[in-house]
Amino acid sequence: MGLENEVVYVVDDDPIVRDALSSLLRSHGKDVHVFATGAEFLSFERPDTVACLVLDLKMPGMNGLDVQRVVSAQISIPIIFITGRGDIPSTVKAMQGGAVDFLTKSVDEAVFMRCGRRGPPKGPNCQAASP
């Protein structure tokens, strides 16, 4: 925590989840950008800064795993998956793709803010920068 220009991107099709995570992260001093779809996030011009991505697994259009594949091919960014409808194969794919954590909704605030802190990269305390 405390890194300047630290950004957390939240991609979730549920506006209630987006608002809740955004409020939580902002209350912890994070600069947060929210997106309703993976395509919206991918089309956003992201600055070269310390960042991480909180990504819903199941969304209309591009799902979270699709977004992870595209993002991972472009930059190195810690990804935390959240889902209300996860399954073991999707969890395995996400983790094999480099996700730092995989949480189920409704996300416990304390657990969410601790996720990824076991070692670099660091979940909402984003420690990886784009190459």
PyRosetta script that sets phi, psi and omega in degrees:
from pyrosetta import init, pose_from_sequence

init()
pose = pose_from_sequence("MGLENEVVYVVDDDPIVRDALSSLLRSHGKDVHVFATGAEFLSFERPDTVACLVLDLKMPGMNGLDVQRVVSAQISIPIIFITGRGDIPSTVKAMQGGAVDFLTKSVDEAVFMRCGRRGPPKGPNCQAASP")
pose.set_psi(1, 161.1)
pose.set_omega(1, 176.2)
pose.set_phi(2, 87.5)
pose.set_psi(2, 5.9)
pose.set_omega(2, 177.4)
pose.set_phi(3, -78.4)
pose.set_psi(3, 134.1)
pose.set_omega(3, 178.3)
pose.set_phi(4, -72.0)
pose.set_psi(4, 148.2)
pose.set_omega(4, 178.7)
pose.set_phi(5, 63.5)
pose.set_psi(5, 18.5)
pose.set_omega(5, 178.2)
pose.set_phi(6, -72.0)
pose.set_psi(6, 129.0)
pose.set_omega(6, -176.4)
pose.set_phi(7, -123.4)
pose.set_psi(7, 138.8)
pose.set_omega(7, 171.8)
pose.set_phi(8, -118.4)
pose.set_psi(8, 124.5)
pose.set_omega(8, 175.9)
pose.set_phi(9, -98.2)
pose.set_psi(9, 129.2)
pose.set_omega(9, 178.3)
pose.set_phi(10, -116.0)
pose.set_psi(10, 120.5)
pose.set_omega(10, 179.3)
pose.set_phi(11, -119.4)
pose.set_psi(11, 111.6)
pose.set_omega(11, -179.0)
pose.set_phi(12, -155.9)
pose.set_psi(12, 136.7)
pose.set_omega(12, -179.4)
pose.set_phi(13, -77.3)
pose.set_psi(13, -10.4)
pose.set_omega(13, -179.6)
pose.set_phi(14, -93.6)
pose.set_psi(14, 113.3)
pose.set_omega(14, -178.0)
pose.set_phi(15, -62.0)
pose.set_psi(15, -29.7)
pose.set_omega(15, 179.1)
pose.set_phi(16, -67.2)
pose.set_psi(16, -42.9)
pose.set_omega(16, 178.5)
pose.set_phi(17, -65.9)
pose.set_psi(17, -45.0)
pose.set_omega(17, 178.4)
pose.set_phi(18, -56.5)
pose.set_psi(18, -48.1)
pose.set_omega(18, -178.5)
pose.set_phi(19, -64.6)
pose.set_psi(19, -41.8)
pose.set_omega(19, -178.4)
pose.set_phi(20, -65.5)
pose.set_psi(20, -46.8)
pose.set_omega(20, -179.9)
pose.set_phi(21, -67.1)
pose.set_psi(21, -39.1)
pose.set_omega(21, 178.4)
pose.set_phi(22, -61.2)
pose.set_psi(22, -46.4)
pose.set_omega(22, 178.9)
pose.set_phi(23, -61.8)
pose.set_psi(23, -43.7)
pose.set_omega(23, 179.7)
pose.set_phi(24, -61.6)
pose.set_psi(24, -49.6)
pose.set_omega(24, -178.1)
pose.set_phi(25, -65.3)
pose.set_psi(25, -40.6)
pose.set_omega(25, 178.4)
pose.set_phi(26, -64.9)
pose.set_psi(26, -34.1)
pose.set_omega(26, 178.5)
pose.set_phi(27, -67.5)
pose.set_psi(27, -17.3)
pose.set_omega(27, 176.3)
pose.set_phi(28, -102.5)
pose.set_psi(28, 17.6)
pose.set_omega(28, 173.1)
pose.set_phi(29, 81.6)
pose.set_psi(29, 16.5)
pose.set_omega(29, -179.1)
pose.set_phi(30, -89.3)
pose.set_psi(30, 147.4)
pose.set_omega(30, 170.0)
pose.set_phi(31, -87.6)
pose.set_psi(31, 118.0)
pose.set_omega(31, -171.4)
pose.set_phi(32, -118.7)
pose.set_psi(32, 136.5)
pose.set_omega(32, 172.1)
pose.set_phi(33, -122.1)
pose.set_psi(33, 130.4)
pose.set_omega(33, -177.9)
pose.set_phi(34, -112.5)
pose.set_psi(34, 147.8)
pose.set_omega(34, -179.0)
pose.set_phi(35, -140.6)
pose.set_psi(35, 142.7)
pose.set_omega(35, -178.8)
pose.set_phi(36, -87.0)
pose.set_psi(36, -19.1)
pose.set_omega(36, -178.7)
pose.set_phi(37, -140.6)
pose.set_psi(37, 159.4)
pose.set_omega(37, 175.3)
pose.set_phi(38, -63.8)
pose.set_psi(38, -40.3)
pose.set_omega(38, 179.9)
pose.set_phi(39, -61.6)
pose.set_psi(39, -40.6)
pose.set_omega(39, 178.2)
pose.set_phi(40, -61.2)
pose.set_psi(40, -44.4)
pose.set_omega(40, 178.1)
pose.set_phi(41, -63.5)
pose.set_psi(41, -45.9)
pose.set_omega(41, -176.7)
pose.set_phi(42, -65.6)
pose.set_psi(42, -27.4)
pose.set_omega(42, 179.8)
pose.set_phi(43, -85.3)
pose.set_psi(43, -9.2)
pose.set_omega(43, -180.0)
pose.set_phi(44, -75.2)
pose.set_psi(44, 132.0)
pose.set_omega(44, 177.6)
pose.set_phi(45, -75.6)
pose.set_psi(45, 103.4)
pose.set_omega(45, -177.0)
pose.set_phi(46, -89.1)
pose.set_psi(46, 131.0)
pose.set_omega(46, 177.0)
pose.set_phi(47, -70.2)
pose.set_psi(47, 157.9)
pose.set_omega(47, 176.9)
pose.set_phi(48, -80.8)
pose.set_psi(48, 93.2)
pose.set_omega(48, -175.2)
pose.set_phi(49, -149.9)
pose.set_psi(49, 167.8)
pose.set_omega(49, 174.9)
pose.set_phi(50, -64.7)
pose.set_psi(50, 127.2)
pose.set_omega(50, -175.2)
pose.set_phi(51, -154.4)
pose.set_psi(51, 165.4)
pose.set_omega(51, 168.9)
pose.set_phi(52, -147.6)
pose.set_psi(52, 166.8)
pose.set_omega(52, -173.5)
pose.set_phi(53, -126.0)
pose.set_psi(53, 125.2)
pose.set_omega(53, 172.7)
pose.set_phi(54, -103.2)
pose.set_psi(54, 118.1)
pose.set_omega(54, -165.9)
pose.set_phi(55, -128.3)
pose.set_psi(55, 124.7)
pose.set_omega(55, 175.1)
pose.set_phi(56, -71.6)
pose.set_psi(56, 141.1)
pose.set_omega(56, -179.5)
pose.set_phi(57, -74.9)
pose.set_psi(57, -50.0)
pose.set_omega(57, -174.0)
pose.set_phi(58, -105.9)
pose.set_psi(58, 110.6)
pose.set_omega(58, 177.2)
pose.set_phi(59, -139.1)
pose.set_psi(59, 154.3)
pose.set_omega(59, 174.3)
pose.set_phi(60, -64.9)
pose.set_psi(60, 151.1)
pose.set_omega(60, -176.9)
pose.set_phi(61, 76.4)
pose.set_psi(61, -126.2)
pose.set_omega(61, 177.6)
pose.set_phi(62, -71.9)
pose.set_psi(62, 126.8)
pose.set_omega(62, 175.1)
pose.set_phi(63, -85.3)
pose.set_psi(63, 175.8)
pose.set_omega(63, -176.2)
pose.set_phi(64, -61.0)
pose.set_psi(64, -37.3)
pose.set_omega(64, 179.2)
pose.set_phi(65, -65.6)
pose.set_psi(65, -36.9)
pose.set_omega(65, 176.3)
pose.set_phi(66, -63.0)
pose.set_psi(66, -45.5)
pose.set_omega(66, 179.7)
pose.set_phi(67, -62.8)
pose.set_psi(67, -43.2)
pose.set_omega(67, 179.2)
pose.set_phi(68, -57.3)
pose.set_psi(68, -44.7)
pose.set_omega(68, 179.9)
pose.set_phi(69, -60.1)
pose.set_psi(69, -45.1)
pose.set_omega(69, -179.1)
pose.set_phi(70, -65.6)
pose.set_psi(70, -48.1)
pose.set_omega(70, -177.8)
pose.set_phi(71, -63.1)
pose.set_psi(71, -45.2)
pose.set_omega(71, -177.7)
pose.set_phi(72, -63.5)
pose.set_psi(72, -27.2)
pose.set_omega(72, 177.3)
pose.set_phi(73, -76.0)
pose.set_psi(73, -18.3)
pose.set_omega(73, -176.2)
pose.set_phi(74, -100.5)
pose.set_psi(74, -45.3)
pose.set_omega(74, -173.3)
pose.set_phi(75, -143.8)
pose.set_psi(75, 166.3)
pose.set_omega(75, 172.6)
pose.set_phi(76, -99.6)
pose.set_psi(76, 114.3)
pose.set_omega(76, -178.5)
pose.set_phi(77, -145.5)
pose.set_psi(77, 132.0)
pose.set_omega(77, 176.5)
pose.set_phi(78, -64.2)
pose.set_psi(78, 136.0)
pose.set_omega(78, 179.6)
pose.set_phi(79, -122.8)
pose.set_psi(79, 129.4)
pose.set_omega(79, 174.3)
pose.set_phi(80, -112.4)
pose.set_psi(80, 119.1)
pose.set_omega(80, 177.5)
pose.set_phi(81, -88.5)
pose.set_psi(81, 142.0)
pose.set_omega(81, 171.1)
pose.set_phi(82, -129.7)
pose.set_psi(82, 145.1)
pose.set_omega(82, -180.0)
pose.set_phi(83, -157.8)
pose.set_psi(83, 152.1)
pose.set_omega(83, 172.1)
pose.set_phi(84, -102.4)
pose.set_psi(84, -10.2)
pose.set_omega(84, -175.5)
pose.set_phi(85, -136.3)
pose.set_psi(85, 50.1)
pose.set_omega(85, -177.8)
pose.set_phi(86, -81.9)
pose.set_psi(86, 161.9)
pose.set_omega(86, 175.1)
pose.set_phi(87, -141.2)
pose.set_psi(87, 166.9)
pose.set_omega(87, -175.8)
pose.set_phi(88, -62.8)
pose.set_psi(88, -46.5)
pose.set_omega(88, 179.6)
pose.set_phi(89, -58.8)
pose.set_psi(89, -40.4)
pose.set_omega(89, 178.7)
pose.set_phi(90, -66.7)
pose.set_psi(90, -39.9)
pose.set_omega(90, 178.0)
pose.set_phi(91, -61.5)
pose.set_psi(91, -44.9)
pose.set_omega(91, 179.4)
pose.set_phi(92, -61.8)
pose.set_psi(92, -45.2)
pose.set_omega(92, 179.2)
pose.set_phi(93, -60.8)
pose.set_psi(93, -42.8)
pose.set_omega(93, -179.9)
pose.set_phi(94, -62.6)
pose.set_psi(94, -45.2)
pose.set_omega(94, -178.4)
pose.set_phi(95, -69.4)
pose.set_psi(95, -39.4)
pose.set_omega(95, 176.8)
pose.set_phi(96, -65.0)
pose.set_psi(96, -28.4)
pose.set_omega(96, 177.7)
pose.set_phi(97, -79.8)
pose.set_psi(97, -1.4)
pose.set_omega(97, 175.1)
pose.set_phi(98, 107.3)
pose.set_psi(98, 5.3)
pose.set_omega(98, 178.3)
pose.set_phi(99, -58.3)
pose.set_psi(99, 142.1)
pose.set_omega(99, 179.7)
pose.set_phi(100, -88.9)
pose.set_psi(100, -18.7)
pose.set_omega(100, 177.6)
pose.set_phi(101, -162.6)
pose.set_psi(101, 161.5)
pose.set_omega(101, -179.2)
pose.set_phi(102, -141.8)
pose.set_psi(102, 111.5)
pose.set_omega(102, -174.2)
pose.set_phi(103, -118.3)
pose.set_psi(103, 150.6)
pose.set_omega(103, 176.5)
pose.set_phi(104, -99.7)
pose.set_psi(104, 147.0)
pose.set_omega(104, 176.5)
pose.set_phi(105, -80.8)
pose.set_psi(105, 147.4)
pose.set_omega(105, -0.9)
pose.set_phi(106, -79.4)
pose.set_psi(106, 132.3)
pose.set_omega(106, -172.9)
pose.set_phi(107, -75.9)
pose.set_psi(107, 126.5)
pose.set_omega(107, 175.1)
pose.set_phi(108, -70.7)
pose.set_psi(108, 126.9)
pose.set_omega(108, -175.3)
pose.set_phi(109, -57.1)
pose.set_psi(109, -45.9)
pose.set_omega(109, -177.6)
pose.set_phi(110, -65.1)
pose.set_psi(110, -42.0)
pose.set_omega(110, 178.7)
pose.set_phi(111, -64.3)
pose.set_psi(111, -44.1)
pose.set_omega(111, -179.8)
pose.set_phi(112, -59.6)
pose.set_psi(112, -45.7)
pose.set_omega(112, -177.3)
pose.set_phi(113, -71.3)
pose.set_psi(113, -20.0)
pose.set_omega(113, 176.6)
pose.set_phi(114, -90.0)
pose.set_psi(114, -19.6)
pose.set_omega(114, -171.9)
pose.set_phi(115, -59.8)
pose.set_psi(115, 140.8)
pose.set_omega(115, -179.4)
pose.set_phi(116, 82.2)
pose.set_psi(116, -6.3)
pose.set_omega(116, -176.7)
pose.set_phi(117, -79.9)
pose.set_psi(117, -1.8)
pose.set_omega(117, -179.3)
pose.set_phi(118, -70.1)
pose.set_psi(118, -15.4)
pose.set_omega(118, 179.9)
pose.set_phi(119, 167.5)
pose.set_psi(119, 161.9)
pose.set_omega(119, -176.2)
pose.set_phi(120, -63.1)
pose.set_psi(120, 149.2)
pose.set_omega(120, -11.2)
pose.set_phi(121, -70.8)
pose.set_psi(121, 166.2)
pose.set_omega(121, -168.6)
pose.set_phi(122, -114.4)
pose.set_psi(122, 90.8)
pose.set_omega(122, 171.7)
pose.set_phi(123, 4.7)
pose.set_psi(123, -126.6)
pose.set_omega(123, -178.3)
pose.set_phi(124, -63.6)
pose.set_psi(124, -16.8)
pose.set_omega(124, 172.1)
pose.set_phi(125, -94.0)
pose.set_psi(125, 75.7)
pose.set_omega(125, -169.0)
pose.set_phi(126, -62.1)
pose.set_psi(126, 124.0)
pose.set_omega(126, -178.8)
pose.set_phi(127, -119.4)
pose.set_psi(127, -4.3)
pose.set_omega(127, 179.6)
pose.set_phi(128, -99.9)
pose.set_psi(128, 142.0)
pose.set_omega(128, 176.6)
pose.set_phi(129, -116.0)
pose.set_psi(129, 156.6)
pose.set_omega(129, 178.9)
pose.set_phi(130, -66.9)
pose.set_psi(130, 151.2)
pose.set_omega(130, -174.9)
pose.set_phi(131, -68.7)
pose.dump_pdb("model.pdb")
